[in-house]
Amino acid sequence: MTRAFVAITLPTDVADAAEDVAVLLPVPRTVPAENMHLTLQFLGDLTTPQIDDIHTALSAIRAPAFTLQLAGLDTFGGARPRSVHLRCQPDPALDHLQRKIVTATRQAGLEPERRRFTPHVTLARFSPSSVDRARLGAALLDEAGARIDPFPVTDFRLIESQIGRSGSTYHMLARYPLEPAP
């Protein structure tokens, strides 16, 4: 079985800028720059035939390239946060691409997650008991205006995730180019 997801990877300069924000957070460990991405759809554990079907479906997607803006910090986990992320500014082209991916993977036989799509780039994951919520809240306020220069999105990727003791490592399985913007 292969654990996989579909994502937009960040250009090196964007990932480095996101990492610069992450190191200011009072958390035990942050996501390394090379692992930062925007998940478009988590696929879970897949067999080789499923990956082949998904690859075929994703290869058929036609969507225009667009520019993405990351700005502002937020958390997931409510009163007991478990991660910090950079938010994506609303973008109809991003939403359009994500819906096309969900449709394609559904046609390939996968049932999509029931969670609503919230575009973001995770900066840190942690157990709620491992952080001082007051310090984290103060850091989030201090960095609330975090903004990274807009960057072009010219493709999306099918990525394998291998979970290990020191965190996840990612390997690109396929790259799908977007059409040049008009």
C-alpha positions, 0 to 999 in steps of 0.5 A: 500500500502507498499512502498518497495525496495530491498537492501543490508544492511550494517553490524553494523561496516560498517554502524558505519564507514560510519556514522563517515564519515557523521558527518564530512559533513556540512549538516543539518542532516545525515542518521542514521547508522541503515538506511544506505543501498545500494539500488539495486532496488526501487519498490515504492508503492505495494499491498500485492499481488504484494509483494507476487509475488515479494517475490516469484520472488526474492526467486528464485534468485541464485547468489554468495556472494561477497565482497563490497568496499565503497570508495570515496564521491560524490553527486547527484544533479549536481551544486545544490547537494541534497545528499552526498553518499559513492561510491561503487567500481565497482564489477561485482558480484554486477552488476550481482545481481542487473540485476537478481533482475531487471529481477525477479521484471520485471517478477513479473509485475513491470516496473523498474526505468529508472535511471541507477544503480549507486551503493552507500550508502547515507550519507545525504539528504538535500534541495540545499538551506539548505547547503553552497555549498562552505563548502560542496565542501571543506568537500568533498575534505577533505574526498575524500579519505574516505574508509571503509574496504571491507565487505562480502555480503551474502544476500539481502533484501526486505525492507518496507519504512515508511516515517515519520516526523523525516525521514524514518524507515525501516522494513525487509520483507524478506531476501534472502541468496546468495550462498557461494563464491567458 
